[in-house]
Amino acid sequence: MTCPFLKEAQVKYCQASPVRKLIPLAVAGRADEKCSSQQYLTCPVFRTQPVEQSASSACPYLAASLMQYCGAAPIAKMIPYSESQLSRCGSDRFRYCELYLSMAHP
């Protein structure tokens, strides 16, 4: 059994960036997001990477992943779906979580 507050989100991120900023697909495609269009050619991170220029419609370093997060937490900390069993949220251990206890039994 998993925590009832455990949520899933599909995210995108840049594999070439030194900092992994996760972009939820719900906000992807915004005007300031370059990765999904030909505007990736103007990205400073892309320009520093040795890759053959192609007429692709999206950045070749753009990757997608499934993440999980706590819907009850004020700030969503993304956990890779493949590591969900390592956290207490993906098993019965969620019952010992202080946040769960405060929300389930106010």
C-alpha positions in Angstrom: 0.0 0.0 0.0 1.2 3.5 -0.9 0.6 6.8 0.8 -2.7 8.4 -0.3 -0.9 11.7 -0.8 1.5 10.3 -3.3 1.0 11.8 -6.7 2.7 11.2 -10.1 3.9 13.7 -12.7 5.5 13.4 -16.1 8.5 15.8 -16.3 11.0 17.0 -18.9 14.6 17.9 -18.2 17.8 18.8 -20.0 20.4 16.0 -19.9 23.2 18.5 -20.8 22.5 21.0 -18.0 24.7 20.9 -14.9 21.6 21.6 -12.8 18.6 19.3 -13.4 15.6 21.5 -13.5 12.4 19.5 -13.8 9.7 20.9 -16.0 6.2 19.3 -15.4 4.5 18.5 -18.7 1.5 20.5 -17.5 3.5 23.7 -17.9 5.6 22.5 -20.9 5.1 24.4 -24.2 5.0 27.8 -22.5 6.4 30.7 -24.4 9.6 30.9 -22.3 10.4 27.1 -22.8 12.8 26.7 -25.7 13.4 22.9 -25.5 10.4 21.8 -27.4 10.8 24.0 -30.4 13.5 25.2 -32.8 14.4 27.9 -30.3 16.6 25.3 -28.5 19.3 26.4 -31.1 19.6 29.7 -29.1 20.1 27.9 -25.7 23.5 28.6 -24.2 23.7 25.1 -22.7 23.0 23.5 -26.1 25.6 25.7 -27.8 28.4 24.4 -25.4 27.7 20.8 -26.2 29.4 19.0 -29.1 26.5 17.7 -31.2 25.8 17.7 -34.9 23.3 20.4 -35.8 20.2 18.9 -37.2 16.8 20.2 -38.2 15.1 18.6 -35.3 12.0 20.2 -33.9 13.1 19.6 -30.3 16.4 19.7 -28.5 18.3 16.3 -28.6 19.1 16.7 -24.9 15.5 16.9 -23.9 14.5 13.9 -21.8 11.3 12.8 -20.1 10.7 10.9 -16.9 8.0 9.8 -14.5 8.3 11.3 -11.0 6.4 11.1 -7.8 5.8 13.7 -5.1 3.9 14.3 -2.0 0.6 16.1 -2.7 0.4 17.2 1.0 3.8 18.8 1.2 4.0 22.6 0.7 6.9 22.2 -1.7 6.9 19.2 -4.1 10.1 17.2 -3.9 10.3 15.0 -7.0 11.3 11.4 -6.5 12.1 9.3 -9.6 9.4 6.6 -10.1 12.2 4.0 -10.2 13.2 4.9 -6.6 9.7 5.0 -5.1 10.2 1.8 -3.1 13.3 3.4 -1.5 11.1 6.2 0.0 8.6 5.5 2.8 5.8 6.9 0.5 5.8 3.8 -1.7 5.3 1.3 1.1 3.4 0.9 4.4 6.1 3.0 6.1 4.2 6.2 5.1 2.2 5.7 8.3 5.2 6.9 10.2 5.5 10.1 8.3 4.9 13.2 10.4 3.2 15.0 7.5 0.9 12.1 6.9 0.0 11.8 10.6 -0.7 15.5 10.8 -3.0 15.5 7.7 -4.7 12.1 8.5 -5.3 12.9 12.2 -5.5 16.7 12.6 
